[in-house]
């Protein structure tokens, strides 16, 4: 019985909207912004702070600063007040939230390493959503980005995700064997949702 669907995605592929529509069709909880908010609650910081650092490695400058602060007497005194939020902490808190959401069930979880945290779980369906570069740029332009901004984001966000997944899961992103479905979103959001729903139904032993 499938009770969790995870989404990994290329930036600009529309996976967030697809996940939202799927959650609505299934009447399941969507863990996207809600996941960021819960991580922020556990870490006692703002959702914006988590959003700016999740699914990407810390910058070299931040890593050096963190190493200095944690390795210095002043740092040990001030660390509780600084409340440093880094990729290591976010990954740990994210795993906790993802596992709790999966245990509760009826969950659609977007990114944050959920497919890797739950790899091998018999009640989870893992989906990867992708699209051609030009389509991703067009989708982002429709949200108000310039074509130049959109192209740069498509490259940089996925590069950050790839580096993050490699560092924290030792996986070359995206590794196909982690996913049950890899879907091109140009087939249309509704058709993608229908395809996933069909897969959930079949894997749960229900009539198609």
PEPEWO-V933663 format. One record per backbone hydrogen bond with DSSP energy under -1.0 kcal/mol. NH is the residue of the N-H (numbers start at 1). CO is the residue of the C=O. Records with the same first field share a line. If there is no record, write none. Layout:
NH: CO, CO
//
This chain:
3: 123
4: 123
5: 107
6: 125
7: 109
8: 127
10: 129
13: 10
18: 14
19: 15
20: 16
21: 17
22: 18
23: 19
24: 20
25: 21
26: 22
27: 23
28: 23
29: 106
31: 108
36: 32
37: 33
38: 34
39: 35
40: 36
41: 37
42: 38
43: 39
45: 40
50: 46
51: 47
52: 48
53: 50
54: 50
56: 53
63: 59
64: 60
65: 61
66: 62
67: 63
68: 64
69: 65
70: 66
71: 67
76: 72
77: 73
78: 74
79: 75
82: 78
83: 79
90: 86
91: 87
92: 88
93: 89
94: 90
95: 91
96: 92
97: 93
98: 94
99: 95
100: 96
101: 97
102: 98
103: 99
104: 100
105: 101
107: 3
108: 29
109: 5
110: 31
111: 7
114: 111
117: 113
118: 114
121: 118
124: 121
125: 4
127: 6
128: 181
129: 8
130: 183
136: 132
137: 133
138: 134
139: 135
140: 136
141: 137
142: 138
144: 141
145: 140
150: 146
151: 147
152: 148
153: 149
154: 150
155: 151
156: 152
157: 153
159: 155
160: 156
161: 157
162: 158
163: 159
164: 160
165: 161
166: 162
167: 163
168: 164
169: 165
170: 166
178: 175
179: 176
180: 126
181: 126
183: 128
185: 130
187: 184
188: 185
192: 188
193: 189
194: 190
195: 191
196: 192
197: 193
198: 194
199: 195
200: 196
201: 197
202: 198
203: 199
204: 200
205: 202
206: 201
//
